[in-house]
């Protein structure tokens, strides 16, 4: 009986303890747990009663010593209640789990964005470095090419200067030096003195030669020297002058037209009419010849007469500008075909000629044309 009373007291204390720990109406699980605990306690009481009836007093005392005390039972139930989480704790943990998952996802997104930004920054840096390296390489190549070009130009200039230095100076003939001095002396009076014309003709059955020798003028128009001499003094004889379209550098021209009156007294270009009448002089046969020379301060230019004919003052015999090499060569061939006699020259684009123009009364507004090809340059 004593043991039963102790068991009942323990049960009552357990129930009170459970009620106080729950702090009010608990969950269904807690109630069931309490019921099971009470049932188990009653069952344990009955078992203990049966064993008590069968055992002796000594056994009762032994059993009493081995049975758990109310304090141990209380600890047992306390541990049981502590181990089982309440619904509120479960709900709290359940509520925290989504938050935790959301936080994890957010952290993952942030980390992903951060990695993306870092990757983008890295790519930008790489692109910038690549562009910079490319620009640097291009600049380096450009500088290298420029330096190479400058070096090449410098070397070329140096070679040219060396060639000039190594080339022997031109040995001028005394004739050239004399004529150069004469021209420069005339230029002191009139700077438009361009050179000197000298024509020498040897005719058949004559012992001497006939000469045409005058200063050669180059003015700004084709009118002034029709009535003015080389010194600018007025004269009906005029002067021998080159077309105003002529370049002062002889070799920069293709056709230099030279004008002069045909004076009855035999002056100026009158003596060319006698050449026009002599085939031997034109062809250079039978000891006859016509030698045509122009002196300038640069060189001595020798010409050969290859065509002469009568034409109109308005024909194209005075053409000085040509459209390309073909036009020029065709023009030379056409002049040769118009000649009274022909020397059958074969022309090329590098040829240069002079044309003498003087008046004639054989036709109305008639002109005598004498075309001479450059054959030699002397110094």
C-alpha positions in Angstrom: 0.0 0.0 0.0 2.8 2.3 0.8 4.4 1.8 -2.6 1.0 2.3 -4.3 0.6 5.6 -2.5 4.0 6.7 -3.7 3.2 5.8 -7.2 -0.1 7.7 -7.1 1.7 10.8 -5.6 4.3 10.6 -8.4 1.5 10.5 -11.0 -0.3 13.4 -9.6 3.0 15.4 -9.4 3.8 14.5 -13.0 0.4 15.7 -14.2 0.7 18.9 -12.3 4.2 19.5 -13.7 3.1 18.8 -17.2 0.2 21.2 -16.9 2.4 23.9 -15.4 5.1 23.5 -18.1 2.5 23.7 -20.9 1.2 27.0 -19.5 -2.4 26.3 -20.8 -4.1 24.1 -23.2 -1.5 22.1 -25.1 -1.5 20.4 -28.4 -3.3 17.1 -29.1 0.1 15.4 -29.2 0.9 16.6 -25.7 -2.4 15.4 -24.3 -2.0 12.0 -25.9 1.5 11.9 -24.5 0.2 12.6 -21.0 -2.5 10.0 -21.3 0.0 7.4 -22.4 2.2 8.4 -19.5 -0.7 8.1 -17.0 -1.8 4.8 -18.5 1.8 3.5 -18.3 1.9 4.7 -14.7 -1.3 2.9 -13.8 -0.1 -0.2 -15.5 3.2 0.0 -13.7 1.2 0.4 -10.4 -0.8 -2.7 -11.0 2.3 -4.7 -11.9 4.0 -3.4 -8.8 0.9 -4.3 -6.6 0.9 -7.8 -7.9 4.6 -8.2 -7.2 4.0 -6.7 -3.8 1.3 -9.3 -2.9 3.4 -12.1 -4.0 6.6 -11.0 -2.3 7.6 -10.7 1.3 8.2 -7.6 3.4 11.9 -7.9 2.7 11.2 -7.9 -1.0 9.0 -4.8 -0.6 11.9 -3.0 1.1 14.3 -4.1 -1.7 11.8 -3.0 -4.3 11.4 0.2 -2.6 15.1 0.9 -2.7 15.3 0.0 -6.4 12.2 2.0 -7.5 12.8 5.4 -8.7 12.2 8.2 -6.4 9.6 10.9 -7.2 12.5 13.2 -8.0 13.9 10.8 -10.6 10.5 10.3 -12.1 10.1 14.0 -12.3 13.4 14.4 -14.1 12.4 11.6 -16.5 9.2 13.4 -17.5 11.1 16.7 -17.7 13.6 15.2 -20.0 10.8 13.7 -22.1 9.1 17.1 -22.4 12.3 18.9 -23.2 13.2 16.5 -25.9 9.9 17.0 -27.7 9.7 20.3 -29.4 6.5 22.3 -29.2 4.3 23.3 -32.1 5.3 26.9 -31.8 9.0 25.9 -32.1 8.3 23.7 -35.1 6.3 26.5 -36.8 9.1 29.0 -36.0 11.7 26.6 -37.6 9.4 26.0 -40.5 8.9 29.7 -41.0 12.6 30.3 -40.8 13.4 27.7 -43.4 11.7 29.6 -46.3 13.4 32.8 -45.1 16.7 31.0 -45.0 16.1 29.6 -48.5 15.2 33.0 -49.8 18.3 34.5 -48.2 20.4 31.8 -49.8 18.9 32.5 -53.2 19.4 36.2 -52.8 23.0 35.6 -51.8 23.5 33.4 -54.8 22.0 36.0 -57.1 24.2 38.7 -55.5 27.2 36.5 -55.9 26.3 35.7 -59.5 25.8 39.4 -60.3 29.1 40.2 -58.6 30.8 37.5 -60.6 29.2 38.8 -63.8 30.2 42.4 -63.1 33.8 41.2 -62.3 33.8 39.2 -65.5 32.5 42.2 -67.5 35.1 44.5 -65.9 37.7 41.9 -66.7 36.6 41.7 -70.4 36.5 45.5 -70.6 40.0 45.7 -69.2 41.2 43.0 -71.6 39.5 44.8 -74.6 41.0 48.1 -73.5 44.4 46.6 -73.2 44.0 44.9 -76.5 42.9 48.1 -78.2 45.8 50.0 -76.6 48.2 47.3 -77.7 46.8 47.4 -81.2 47.0 51.2 -81.4 50.5 51.1 -80.0 51.4 48.5 -82.6 49.9 50.6 -85.4 51.6 53.7 -84.2 54.9 51.9 -84.0 54.5 50.5 -87.5 53.6 53.9 -88.8 56.5 55.5 -87.1 58.8 52.7 -88.4 57.4 53.2 -91.9 57.8 56.9 -91.7 61.4 56.6 -90.4 62.1 54.1 -93.2 60.7 56.4 -95.8 62.7 59.3 -94.4 65.9 57.2 -94.3 65.2 56.0 -97.9 64.7 59.6 -99.0 67.8 60.7 -97.2 69.8 57.9 -98.8 68.4 58.8 -102.2 69.2 62.4 -101.8 72.7 61.5 -100.5 73.2 59.2 -103.5 72.0 61.9 -105.9 74.3 64.5 -104.3 77.2 62.0 -104.4 76.4 61.3 -108.1 76.4 65.1 -108.8 79.7 65.4 -106.9 81.2 62.5 -108.8 80.0 63.7 -112.2 82.7 65.7 -113.9 81.9 69.3 -114.6 80.8 70.1 -118.1 83.6 71.3 -120.3 82.2 74.2 -122.2 83.6 75.0 -125.6 85.1 78.4 -126.2 82.4 79.0 -128.8 79.7 78.5 -126.2 81.5 80.7 -123.6 81.9 83.5 -126.2 78.2 83.3 -127.3 77.0 83.1 -123.7 79.0 86.3 -122.8 77.6 88.0 -125.9 74.0 87.2 -125.0 74.5 88.3 -121.4 75.9 91.6 -122.6 72.8 92.2 -124.8 70.6 91.2 -121.9 72.0 94.2 -119.9 70.2 96.4 -122.5 67.1 94.3 -122.8 66.4 91.3 -120.5 64.1 89.9 -123.2 67.1 88.8 -125.3 66.6 85.0 -125.1 69.4 83.8 -127.3 71.1 84.1 -130.6 70.0 82.8 -134.0 72.7 81.7 -136.5 71.9 80.2 -139.9 74.6 79.4 -142.4 73.8 78.2 -146.0 76.2 76.9 -148.7 74.9 77.0 -152.2 76.0 75.2 -155.4 78.6 76.9 -157.5 79.4 79.5 -154.9 82.6 80.0 -153.0 81.1 81.6 -149.9 78.2 81.1 -147.6 75.2 83.2 -146.7 74.5 83.9 -143.1 71.5 85.0 -141.0 72.7 86.2 -137.5 70.5 88.1 -135.1 69.6 88.3 -131.4 66.6 86.1 -130.6 63.9 87.8 -128.6 61.2 86.3 -126.2 58.6 88.9 -125.3 55.2 88.9 -123.7 53.3 89.2 -127.0 53.6 88.5 -130.7 53.2 92.1 -131.9 55.9 94.3 -130.2 58.9 93.0 -132.0 57.2 93.3 -135.4 58.1 97.0 -135.2 60.9 97.2 -132.7 64.5 96.1 -132.7 66.2 94.1 -130.0 67.1 97.3 -128.1 63.5 98.4 -128.1 64.1 101.1 -130.7 61.4 101.5 -133.3 62.1 100.0 -136.7 60.1 98.6 -139.7 62.6 95.8 -139.8 61.5 94.7 -136.4 63.4 91.8 -134.8 63.6 88.0 -134.9 61.5 86.8 -131.9 60.0 83.6 -130.6 56.3 83.0 -130.0 55.3 84.4 -126.6 54.0 80.9 -125.6 57.5 79.6 -125.7 59.0 78.3 -122.4 62.4 79.9 -121.6 63.9 76.4 -121.2 64.3 75.2 -124.7 63.8 71.5 -123.9 60.5 72.2 -122.2 59.0 73.0 -125.6 57.9 70.8 -128.5 57.5 73.4 -131.1 59.2 76.8 -130.9 57.8 79.2 -133.5 60.2 82.0 -134.6 58.9 85.0 -136.5 60.8 87.5 -138.8 60.1 89.7 -141.7 60.9 88.8 -145.3 62.7 92.0 -146.3 63.4 92.7 -150.0 66.8 94.1 -149.1 67.8 90.6 -148.1 67.7 91.2 -144.3 66.0 89.3 -141.5 64.6 85.9 -142.8 64.7 86.8 -146.5 67.6 84.4 -147.3 65.4 81.4 -146.3 63.6 81.9 -149.6 66.8 81.0 -151.5 67.1 77.9 -149.4 63.5 77.1 -150.3 64.4 77.1 -154.0 67.5 74.8 -153.7 67.0 71.1 -153.4 70.7 70.5 -152.9 70.8 72.9 -149.9 67.7 71.3 -148.5 68.9 67.7 -149.0 72.6 68.6 -148.2 74.0 67.2 -151.4 76.6 68.4 -153.9 78.5 70.1 -151.2 75.6 72.3 -150.3 74.0 72.5 -146.9 72.1 74.7 -144.4 73.2 74.7 -140.8 70.8 76.1 -138.2 71.9 76.9 -134.7 70.4 78.6 -131.6 72.7 79.8 -128.8 71.3 80.3 -125.3 73.0 80.9 -121.9 72.4 77.2 -121.3 73.6 75.3 -124.4 74.1 75.3 -128.1 71.2 73.6 -130.0 71.7 72.3 -133.6 68.7 71.7 -135.9 68.1 70.0 -139.3 65.6 71.4 -141.8 63.2 68.6 -142.7 60.1 70.4 -144.1 59.3 73.6 -145.9 56.2 74.7 -147.7 53.9 77.7 -148.4 50.7 77.8 -146.3 48.1 80.2 -145.0 48.7 82.5 -142.0 45.6 80.8 -140.5 46.7 77.2 -140.8 47.9 75.0 -137.9 51.7 75.2 -138.8 52.2 77.3 -135.6 50.7 74.8 -133.1 52.6 74.6 -129.9 50.3 72.6 -127.6 49.6 68.9 -128.2 47.3 66.4 -126.6 49.6 63.5 -125.8 52.6 61.9 -127.5 50.5 60.4 -130.3 49.2 63.8 -131.3 52.7 65.2 -131.4 54.2 62.4 -133.5 51.2 62.6 -135.9 51.8 66.3 -136.2 55.5 65.9 -137.1 54.6 63.3 -139.8 52.0 65.6 -141.2 54.5 68.4 -141.5 56.9 66.2 -143.4 54.2 65.2 -145.8 53.6 68.9 -146.6 57.2 69.5 -147.5 58.4 70.3 -151.0 61.0 67.6 -150.6 61.2 64.9 -147.9 64.1 63.5 -145.9 61.9 60.6 -144.6 62.5 61.2 -140.9 61.0 58.7 -138.4 59.8 60.7 -135.5 59.1 59.8 -131.8 57.6 61.4 -128.8 60.9 62.8 -127.6 61.6 64.9 -130.6 61.6 68.7 -130.5 61.5 71.2 -133.3 61.6 74.9 -134.2 59.4 76.5 -136.9 60.4 79.6 -138.9 57.5 81.7 -140.1 57.9 84.6 -142.6 55.5 86.2 -145.1 55.2 85.5 -148.8 53.1 86.9 -151.6 52.8 83.6 -153.4 49.2 83.3 -151.9 46.9 85.7 -150.1 47.9 86.0 -146.5 50.6 83.5 -147.4 53.4 82.3 -145.1 56.6 80.3 -145.6 57.0 77.6 -143.0 60.4 75.9 -142.3 60.3 73.1 -139.8 63.7 72.0 -138.2 64.2 69.0 -135.9 66.6 69.1 -133.0 69.6 66.9 -133.7 72.3 67.9 -131.2 73.0 69.8 -128.0 76.5 71.2 -127.4 78.1 73.0 -124.5 
